[in-house]
């Protein structure tokens, strides 16, 4: 099998150049489609939220506007901070671990309050007296009319 057009050097050069150009265009188109498909897939996956139900099962939830969930998030944030900050076990490591987790949810004022209580010996008395303290939040009221929320 012989290519008759390849006998002439000039026509064979034009033909190879055309094949290379077409191949390059096909590569660019395929690459562009791959990038587009990956971004659209990532965008679609960002709309899915997986929720852990009491540490047991993973459920799929759809994302919504963040402002719709803001009141629930704020109340849960405040509730969780108070549970961590005011729940005390007669173990220094447990107290420090709870405080570290609580400090992530608050500002410097809670750290200052913790330091004041520690300087007054509150935690040492709780440990030496073998005191368990647990707080249960019954209601939380937040004002969402102004930012930062109060």
Buried (B, 14 or more C-beta within 10 A) or exposed (E): EEEEEEEEEEEEEEBEEEEEEEEEEEEEEEEEEEEEEEEEEEEEEEEEEEEEEEEEEEEEEEEEEEEEEEEEEBBEBBBBBBBBBBBBBBEEEEBEEBBEBBBEBBEEEBEEEBEEBEEEEEBEEBBEEEEEEEEEEEEEEEEEEEEEBE
